[in-house]
């Protein structure tokens, strides 16, 4: 009789353990998915704000030197910004590529430089993620 009760208890313990293990695995998967979404959202925001900073740097450089064609800027050890500028009529097309860890995003802006004496002013016409 004790042998049957021990077997039933052991089988019950195994079933409960298996059920608990499945619940823990489901909770872990959910946590990992939530963390990945959080990291992706933060990376997107960080890359967008980095691109805005690179755009400001490009506009500042253009205002000081209208022949500026671009450069690579290291924002931090994990983030790099590549600025490339082409000219279309009197408008400057500013292509910005942000690389952060394994992610890369491209942005483009169009600025028109107006000469007023020796001071250049830039008007931002477009800003779009590509």
MARBAKOL-876947 format. One record per residue: residue in three letters; x, y, z of N, C-alpha, C, O in turn. Coordinates in nm, 4 decimals. Layout:
N
{'ALA',{X,Y,Z},{X,Y,Z},{X,Y,Z},{X,Y,Z}}
...
END
This chain:
130
{'UNK',{0.0818,-0.1192,0.0000},{0.0000,0.0000,0.0000},{0.0866,0.1262,0.0000},{0.0578,0.2214,-0.0725}}
{'UNK',{0.1932,0.1268,0.0818},{0.2830,0.2421,0.0866},{0.3530,0.2624,-0.0473},{0.3815,0.3753,-0.0872}}
{'UNK',{0.3803,0.1513,-0.1165},{0.4458,0.1586,-0.2457},{0.3586,0.2305,-0.3469},{0.4085,0.3112,-0.4253}}
{'UNK',{0.2258,0.2016,-0.3462},{0.1338,0.2690,-0.4393},{0.1226,0.4177,-0.4060},{0.1202,0.5009,-0.4967}}
{'UNK',{0.1159,0.4524,-0.2774},{0.1043,0.5929,-0.2378},{0.2328,0.6686,-0.2751},{0.2279,0.7835,-0.3190}}
{'UNK',{0.3465,0.6026,-0.2570},{0.4735,0.6649,-0.2939},{0.4837,0.6871,-0.4432},{0.5355,0.7897,-0.4874}}
{'UNK',{0.4346,0.5920,-0.5215},{0.4360,0.6055,-0.6672},{0.3445,0.7179,-0.7114},{0.3800,0.7977,-0.7982}}
{'UNK',{0.2262,0.7241,-0.6511},{0.1301,0.8311,-0.6847},{0.1896,0.9673,-0.6481},{0.1766,1.0630,-0.7244}}
{'UNK',{0.2543,0.9764,-0.5322},{0.3149,1.1025,-0.4895},{0.4277,1.1425,-0.5847},{0.4404,1.2594,-0.6211}}
{'UNK',{0.5090,1.0452,-0.6245},{0.6194,1.0736,-0.7161},{0.5686,1.1195,-0.8526},{0.6209,1.2159,-0.9085}}
{'UNK',{0.4681,1.0522,-0.9065},{0.4104,1.0913,-1.0350},{0.3462,1.2293,-1.0238},{0.3595,1.3115,-1.1145}}
{'UNK',{0.2769,1.2550,-0.9134},{0.2150,1.3870,-0.8920},{0.3215,1.4958,-0.8859},{0.3046,1.6034,-0.9431}}
{'UNK',{0.4315,1.4670,-0.8160},{0.5405,1.5630,-0.8062},{0.6020,1.5913,-0.9432},{0.6332,1.7062,-0.9743}}
{'UNK',{0.6195,1.4886,-1.0244},{0.6734,1.5070,-1.1591},{0.5795,1.5899,-1.2466},{0.6253,1.6759,-1.3219}}
{'UNK',{0.4510,1.5655,-1.2377},{0.3537,1.6422,-1.3168},{0.3530,1.7878,-1.2730},{0.3540,1.8778,-1.3570}}
{'UNK',{0.3512,1.8117,-1.1430},{0.3514,1.9494,-1.0921},{0.4817,2.0193,-1.1315},{0.4795,2.1364,-1.1697}}
{'UNK',{0.5955,1.9487,-1.1228},{0.7244,2.0070,-1.1611},{0.7268,2.0419,-1.3098},{0.7753,2.1486,-1.3476}}
{'UNK',{0.6752,1.9535,-1.3933},{0.6709,1.9791,-1.5372},{0.5826,2.0999,-1.5672},{0.6186,2.1834,-1.6500}}
{'UNK',{0.4686,2.1099,-1.5015},{0.3772,2.2224,-1.5214},{0.4446,2.3528,-1.4779},{0.4354,2.4543,-1.5469}}
{'UNK',{0.5125,2.3489,-1.3626},{0.5829,2.4672,-1.3132},{0.6948,2.5080,-1.4089},{0.7144,2.6269,-1.4339}}
{'UNK',{0.7678,2.4112,-1.4623},{0.8742,2.4387,-1.5580},{0.8194,2.5058,-1.6834},{0.8796,2.6002,-1.7345}}
{'UNK',{0.7060,2.4580,-1.7332},{0.6437,2.5188,-1.8517},{0.6042,2.6632,-1.8218},{0.6250,2.7509,-1.9057}}
{'UNK',{0.5478,2.6895,-1.7039},{0.5101,2.8271,-1.6674},{0.6326,2.9178,-1.6582},{0.6282,3.0327,-1.7022}}
{'UNK',{0.7415,2.8669,-1.6014},{0.8640,2.9464,-1.5909},{0.9206,2.9762,-1.7292},{0.9649,3.0883,-1.7541}}
{'UNK',{0.9200,2.8799,-1.8185},{0.9695,2.9020,-1.9547},{0.8852,3.0048,-2.0290},{0.9391,3.0896,-2.1003}}
{'UNK',{0.7540,2.9979,-2.0128},{0.6658,3.0964,-2.0772},{0.6933,3.2362,-2.0232},{0.7010,3.3320,-2.1001}}
{'UNK',{0.7081,3.2483,-1.8912},{0.7373,3.3788,-1.8303},{0.8727,3.4315,-1.8775},{0.8867,3.5510,-1.9035}}
{'UNK',{0.9730,3.3433,-1.8888},{1.1054,3.3853,-1.9360},{1.0996,3.4344,-2.0796},{1.1594,3.5369,-2.1124}}
{'UNK',{1.0287,3.3630,-2.1653},{1.0154,3.4036,-2.3059},{0.9484,3.5398,-2.3162},{0.9890,3.6234,-2.3969}}
{'UNK',{0.8473,3.5618,-2.2357},{0.7773,3.6900,-2.2355},{0.8708,3.8018,-2.1904},{0.8698,3.9106,-2.2480}}
{'UNK',{0.9515,3.7757,-2.0879},{1.0457,3.8767,-2.0388},{1.1512,3.9091,-2.1431},{1.1858,4.0258,-2.1620}}
{'UNK',{1.2024,3.8083,-2.2104},{1.3037,3.8304,-2.3135},{1.2448,3.9119,-2.4288},{1.3099,4.0035,-2.4788}}
{'UNK',{1.1233,3.8799,-2.4709},{1.0583,3.9540,-2.5797},{1.0365,4.0992,-2.5411},{1.0593,4.1892,-2.6219}}
{'UNK',{0.9926,4.1228,-2.4175},{0.9705,4.2595,-2.3706},{1.1020,4.3357,-2.3663},{1.1069,4.4525,-2.4047}}
{'UNK',{1.2081,4.2714,-2.3202},{1.3389,4.3359,-2.3147},{1.3887,4.3711,-2.4543},{1.4422,4.4800,-2.4751}}
{'UNK',{1.3716,4.2796,-2.5510},{1.4149,4.3065,-2.6879},{1.3382,4.4246,-2.7471},{1.3971,4.5069,-2.8171}}
{'UNK',{1.2084,4.4343,-2.7203},{1.1308,4.5481,-2.7687},{1.1814,4.6775,-2.7060},{1.1928,4.7795,-2.7739}}
{'UNK',{1.2116,4.6734,-2.5771},{1.2637,4.7908,-2.5067},{1.3963,4.8357,-2.5680},{1.4163,4.9544,-2.5936}}
{'UNK',{1.4872,4.7397,-2.5916},{1.6173,4.7726,-2.6509},{1.5991,4.8302,-2.7911},{1.6644,4.9286,-2.8256}}
{'UNK',{1.5120,4.7711,-2.8723},{1.4885,4.8216,-3.0079},{1.4314,4.9623,-3.0058},{1.4749,5.0472,-3.0836}}
{'UNK',{1.3335,4.9892,-2.9172},{1.2760,5.1233,-2.9076},{1.3813,5.2247,-2.8664},{1.3888,5.3336,-2.9233}}
{'UNK',{1.4629,5.1894,-2.7674},{1.5673,5.2819,-2.7232},{1.6723,5.3037,-2.8307},{1.7220,5.4151,-2.8465}}
{'UNK',{1.7069,5.1994,-2.9049},{1.8046,5.2143,-3.0133},{1.7497,5.3060,-3.1223},{1.8223,5.3904,-3.1747}}
{'UNK',{1.6213,5.2899,-3.1567},{1.5605,5.3767,-3.2581},{1.5633,5.5219,-3.2144},{1.5983,5.6096,-3.2933}}
{'UNK',{1.5266,5.5486,-3.0889},{1.5279,5.6861,-3.0387},{1.6691,5.7425,-3.0365},{1.6923,5.8555,-3.0794}}
{'UNK',{1.7631,5.6635,-2.9865},{1.9002,5.7090,-2.9777},{1.9557,5.7395,-3.1166},{2.0266,5.8384,-3.1351}}
{'UNK',{1.9235,5.6547,-3.2142},{1.9735,5.6759,-3.3498},{1.9104,5.8003,-3.4120},{1.9784,5.8758,-3.4816}}
{'UNK',{1.7828,5.8221,-3.3878},{1.7167,5.9412,-3.4412},{1.7795,6.0681,-3.3831},{1.8104,6.1617,-3.4567}}
{'UNK',{1.7982,6.0707,-3.2511},{1.8567,6.1892,-3.1887},{2.0026,6.2076,-3.2300},{2.0491,6.3209,-3.2430}}
{'UNK',{2.0744,6.0987,-3.2504},{2.2113,6.1081,-3.3009},{2.2114,6.1667,-3.4415},{2.2969,6.2488,-3.4747}}
{'UNK',{2.1158,6.1246,-3.5244},{2.1054,6.1787,-3.6604},{2.0742,6.3275,-3.6569},{2.1279,6.4037,-3.7373}}
{'UNK',{1.9878,6.3702,-3.5646},{1.9594,6.5133,-3.5517},{2.0857,6.5906,-3.5151},{2.1115,6.6984,-3.5686}}
{'UNK',{2.1649,6.5336,-3.4223},{2.2907,6.5980,-3.3837},{2.3874,6.6060,-3.5002},{2.4551,6.7072,-3.5181}}
{'UNK',{2.3946,6.4995,-3.5801},{2.4821,6.5005,-3.6982},{2.4343,6.6021,-3.8005},{2.5153,6.6684,-3.8653}}
{'UNK',{2.3033,6.6144,-3.8151},{2.2489,6.7149,-3.9065},{2.2884,6.8548,-3.8603},{2.3291,6.9378,-3.9416}}
{'UNK',{2.2767,6.8813,-3.7315},{2.3167,7.0123,-3.6793},{2.4655,7.0373,-3.7041},{2.5054,7.1481,-3.7400}}
{'UNK',{2.5469,6.9336,-3.6848},{2.6907,6.9465,-3.7110},{2.7158,6.9761,-3.8587},{2.7979,7.0615,-3.8920}}
{'UNK',{2.6451,6.9055,-3.9473},{2.6620,6.9278,-4.0915},{2.6211,7.0695,-4.1297},{2.6900,7.1351,-4.2078}}
{'UNK',{2.5103,7.1166,-4.0755},{2.4641,7.2528,-4.1076},{2.5639,7.3560,-4.0558},{2.5938,7.4536,-4.1246}}
{'UNK',{2.6153,7.3350,-3.9353},{2.7157,7.4270,-3.8803},{2.8402,7.4311,-3.9683},{2.8934,7.5383,-3.9973}}
{'UNK',{2.8859,7.3132,-4.0106},{3.0038,7.3073,-4.0972},{2.9765,7.3736,-4.2324},{3.0633,7.4419,-4.2866}}
{'UNK',{2.8560,7.3536,-4.2869},{2.8203,7.4171,-4.4146},{2.8150,7.5683,-4.4014},{2.8566,7.6407,-4.4918}}
{'UNK',{2.7635,7.6160,-4.2882},{2.7566,7.7608,-4.2685},{2.8962,7.8214,-4.2598},{2.9169,7.9355,-4.3012}}
{'UNK',{2.9918,7.7465,-4.2067},{3.1296,7.7956,-4.1958},{3.2108,7.7717,-4.3214},{3.3080,7.8428,-4.3471}}
{'UNK',{3.1715,7.6708,-4.4011},{3.2467,7.6369,-4.5215},{3.1497,7.5748,-4.6219},{3.1125,7.4583,-4.6081}}
{'UNK',{3.1091,7.6507,-4.7213},{3.0071,7.6037,-4.8158},{3.0553,7.4887,-4.9037},{2.9747,7.4266,-4.9730}}
{'UNK',{3.1860,7.4590,-4.9021},{3.2375,7.3477,-4.9824},{3.2500,7.2180,-4.9016},{3.3002,7.1179,-4.9526}}
{'UNK',{3.2055,7.2196,-4.7786},{3.2105,7.0996,-4.6932},{3.1295,6.9879,-4.7584},{3.0141,7.0086,-4.7959}}
{'UNK',{3.1897,6.8692,-4.7719},{3.1223,6.7573,-4.8390},{3.0928,6.6398,-4.7463},{3.0307,6.5422,-4.7883}}
{'UNK',{3.1365,6.6478,-4.6211},{3.1026,6.5431,-4.5265},{3.2213,6.4858,-4.4545},{3.3365,6.5163,-4.4853}}
{'UNK',{3.1905,6.4006,-4.3565},{3.2928,6.3341,-4.2778},{3.2265,6.2279,-4.1904},{3.1041,6.2153,-4.1872}}
{'UNK',{3.3092,6.1528,-4.1205},{3.2607,6.0528,-4.0255},{3.2827,6.1060,-3.8848},{3.3921,6.1512,-3.8509}}
{'UNK',{3.1784,6.1005,-3.8036},{3.1843,6.1508,-3.6667},{3.1566,6.0344,-3.5720},{3.0561,5.9646,-3.5860}}
{'UNK',{3.2452,6.0141,-3.4766},{3.2230,5.9133,-3.3734},{3.1506,5.9789,-3.2562},{3.2070,6.0635,-3.1867}}
{'UNK',{3.0271,5.9398,-3.2353},{2.9461,5.9989,-3.1290},{2.9851,5.9387,-2.9943},{3.0027,6.0115,-2.8966}}
{'UNK',{2.9982,5.8092,-2.9888},{3.0471,5.7372,-2.8718},{3.1132,5.6091,-2.9225},{3.1123,5.5850,-3.0432}}
{'UNK',{3.1703,5.5263,-2.8355},{3.2404,5.4076,-2.8856},{3.1543,5.3121,-2.9685},{3.2073,5.2368,-3.0503}}
{'UNK',{3.0227,5.3143,-2.9486},{2.9338,5.2230,-3.0204},{2.8565,5.2890,-3.1338},{2.7850,5.2208,-3.2072}}
{'UNK',{2.8695,5.4209,-3.1496},{2.7854,5.4929,-3.2453},{2.8707,5.5785,-3.3374},{2.9560,5.6552,-3.2928}}
{'UNK',{2.8457,5.5635,-3.4677},{2.9190,5.6385,-3.5700},{2.8203,5.7044,-3.6641},{2.7169,5.6468,-3.6981}}
{'UNK',{2.8529,5.8247,-3.7055},{2.7687,5.9006,-3.7975},{2.8505,5.9353,-3.9211},{2.9588,5.9930,-3.9114}}
{'UNK',{2.7973,5.8993,-4.0372},{2.8631,5.9331,-4.1632},{2.7787,6.0402,-4.2315},{2.6610,6.0189,-4.2606}}
{'UNK',{2.8399,6.1551,-4.2566},{2.7726,6.2668,-4.3227},{2.8251,6.2759,-4.4650},{2.9460,6.2817,-4.4871}}
{'UNK',{2.7339,6.2772,-4.5612},{2.7723,6.2945,-4.7023},{2.6836,6.4036,-4.7609},{2.5612,6.3989,-4.7480}}
{'UNK',{2.7458,6.5017,-4.8254},{2.6710,6.6166,-4.8780},{2.6926,6.6277,-5.0279},{2.8054,6.6255,-5.0771}}
{'UNK',{2.5812,6.6399,-5.0991},{2.5852,6.6658,-5.2429},{2.5085,6.7945,-5.2688},{2.4292,6.8394,-5.1860}}
{'UNK',{2.5338,6.8530,-5.3857},{2.4690,6.9801,-5.4178},{2.3761,6.9631,-5.5363},{2.4100,6.8980,-5.6351}}
{'UNK',{2.2588,7.0224,-5.5248},{2.1595,7.0240,-5.6321},{2.1123,7.1675,-5.6445},{2.0375,7.2158,-5.5595}}
{'UNK',{2.1553,7.2368,-5.7503},{2.1338,7.3815,-5.7649},{2.1996,7.4504,-5.6458},{2.3192,7.4325,-5.6230}}
{'UNK',{2.1246,7.5277,-5.5707},{2.1796,7.5955,-5.4530},{2.1427,7.5211,-5.3246},{2.1652,7.5706,-5.2142}}
{'UNK',{2.0863,7.4028,-5.3409},{2.0441,7.3249,-5.2249},{2.1482,7.2184,-5.1929},{2.2092,7.1611,-5.2832}}
{'UNK',{2.1678,7.1925,-5.0656},{2.2595,7.0886,-5.0203},{2.1755,6.9699,-4.9724},{2.0879,6.9846,-4.8872}}
{'UNK',{2.2034,6.8546,-5.0275},{2.1364,6.7320,-4.9846},{2.2297,6.6642,-4.8850},{2.3425,6.6277,-4.9182}}
{'UNK',{2.1811,6.6482,-4.7632},{2.2625,6.5956,-4.6536},{2.2149,6.4540,-4.6221},{2.1056,6.4341,-4.5692}}
{'UNK',{2.2987,6.3567,-4.6554},{2.2690,6.2169,-4.6236},{2.3435,6.1804,-4.4960},{2.4632,6.2057,-4.4826}}
{'UNK',{2.2704,6.1207,-4.4030},{2.3284,6.0834,-4.2742},{2.3030,5.9352,-4.2507},{2.1899,5.8875,-4.2597}}
{'UNK',{2.4102,5.8639,-4.2204},{2.3990,5.7218,-4.1869},{2.4479,5.7036,-4.0437},{2.5628,5.7343,-4.0120}}
{'UNK',{2.3604,5.6537,-3.9583},{2.3935,5.6285,-3.8179},{2.4115,5.4789,-3.8000},{2.3245,5.4007,-3.8382}}
{'UNK',{2.5230,5.4388,-3.7425},{2.5482,5.2983,-3.7097},{2.5667,5.2878,-3.5593},{2.6520,5.3548,-3.5010}}
{'UNK',{2.4857,5.2029,-3.4975},{2.4944,5.1794,-3.3530},{2.4880,5.0296,-3.3292},{2.3871,4.9655,-3.3582}}
{'UNK',{2.5965,4.9742,-3.2762},{2.6084,4.8295,-3.2562},{2.5802,4.7597,-3.3887},{2.6558,4.7788,-3.4840}}
{'UNK',{2.4757,4.6806,-3.3983},{2.4464,4.6093,-3.5233},{2.3354,4.6762,-3.6047},{2.2861,4.6177,-3.7012}}
{'UNK',{2.2961,4.7969,-3.5673},{2.1861,4.8657,-3.6342},{2.2394,4.9803,-3.7187},{2.3360,5.0469,-3.6816}}
{'UNK',{2.1755,5.0023,-3.8322},{2.2099,5.1151,-3.9191},{2.0813,5.1785,-3.9688},{1.9892,5.1084,-4.0105}}
{'UNK',{2.0747,5.3116,-3.9646},{1.9612,5.3851,-4.0196},{2.0141,5.4999,-4.1043},{2.1198,5.5567,-4.0768}}
{'UNK',{1.9375,5.5326,-4.2083},{1.9742,5.6417,-4.2986},{1.8692,5.7511,-4.2910},{1.7493,5.7244,-4.2833}}
{'UNK',{1.9165,5.8739,-4.2933},{1.8294,5.9908,-4.2915},{1.8752,6.0855,-4.4013},{1.9898,6.0803,-4.4460}}
{'UNK',{1.7850,6.1713,-4.4437},{1.8210,6.2696,-4.5459},{1.7541,6.4018,-4.5138},{1.6382,6.4062,-4.4725}}
{'UNK',{1.8279,6.5082,-4.5331},{1.7753,6.6427,-4.5151},{1.8182,6.7260,-4.6341},{1.9181,6.6957,-4.6994}}
{'UNK',{1.7433,6.8303,-4.6619},{1.7770,6.9231,-4.7693},{1.7851,7.0618,-4.7074},{1.6922,7.1066,-4.6401}}
{'UNK',{1.8962,7.1288,-4.7308},{1.9159,7.2634,-4.6767},{1.9502,7.3572,-4.7910},{2.0203,7.3194,-4.8849}}
{'UNK',{1.9008,7.4788,-4.7822},{1.9326,7.5816,-4.8813},{2.0194,7.6853,-4.8135},{1.9814,7.7418,-4.7109}}
{'UNK',{2.1352,7.7103,-4.8703},{2.2269,7.8079,-4.8138},{2.2035,7.9426,-4.8802},{2.2050,7.9547,-5.0027}}
{'UNK',{2.1819,8.0429,-4.7971},{2.1608,8.1783,-4.8455},{2.2801,8.2634,-4.8026},{2.3130,8.2703,-4.6842}}
{'UNK',{2.3444,8.3279,-4.8998},{2.4614,8.4080,-4.8668},{2.4179,8.5507,-4.8368},{2.3493,8.6147,-4.9164}}
{'UNK',{2.4590,8.5986,-4.7212},{2.4305,8.7354,-4.6800},{2.5627,8.7930,-4.6305},{2.5967,8.7766,-4.5133}}
{'UNK',{2.6363,8.8589,-4.7160},{2.7709,8.9031,-4.6813},{2.8593,8.7801,-4.6686},{2.8702,8.7011,-4.7624}}
{'UNK',{2.9219,8.7638,-4.5538},{3.0042,8.6458,-4.5305},{2.9336,8.5451,-4.4413},{2.9938,8.4456,-4.4010}}
{'UNK',{2.8089,8.5689,-4.4103},{2.7348,8.4795,-4.3216},{2.6435,8.3913,-4.4044},{2.5684,8.4394,-4.4894}}
{'UNK',{2.6508,8.2629,-4.3789},{2.5626,8.1684,-4.4470},{2.4540,8.1247,-4.3490},{2.4822,8.0915,-4.2338}}
{'UNK',{2.3330,8.1253,-4.3952},{2.2220,8.0754,-4.3148},{2.1650,7.9533,-4.3846},{2.1616,7.9477,-4.5075}}
{'UNK',{2.1210,7.8571,-4.3084},{2.0632,7.7376,-4.3698},{1.9180,7.7233,-4.3279},{1.8826,7.7451,-4.2120}}
{'UNK',{1.8358,7.6868,-4.4228},{1.6943,7.6605,-4.3961},{1.6690,7.5133,-4.4207},{1.6906,7.4634,-4.5311}}
{'UNK',{1.6239,7.4448,-4.3196},{1.5949,7.3031,-4.3326},{1.4635,7.2859,-4.4055},{1.3597,7.3341,-4.3602}}
{'UNK',{1.4680,7.2166,-4.5194},{1.3474,7.1976,-4.5996},{1.2825,7.0623,-4.5775},{1.1599,7.0532,-4.5714}}
{'UNK',{1.3618,6.9573,-4.5653},{1.3080,6.8222,-4.5535},{1.3872,6.7441,-4.4501},{1.5049,6.7708,-4.4257}}
{'UNK',{1.3207,6.6481,-4.3908},{1.3869,6.5561,-4.3000},{1.3076,6.4277,-4.3047},{1.1921,6.4246,-4.2622}}
{'UNK',{1.3666,6.3232,-4.3549},{1.2927,6.1973,-4.3651},{1.3849,6.0793,-4.3385},{1.5042,6.0824,-4.3686}}
{'UNK',{1.3258,5.9757,-4.2812},{1.4008,5.8525,-4.2573},{1.3876,5.7669,-4.3812},{1.2782,5.7506,-4.4352}}
{'UNK',{1.5002,5.7118,-4.4268},{1.4950,5.6289,-4.5461},{1.5371,5.4880,-4.5152},{1.5389,5.4032,-4.6045}}
END
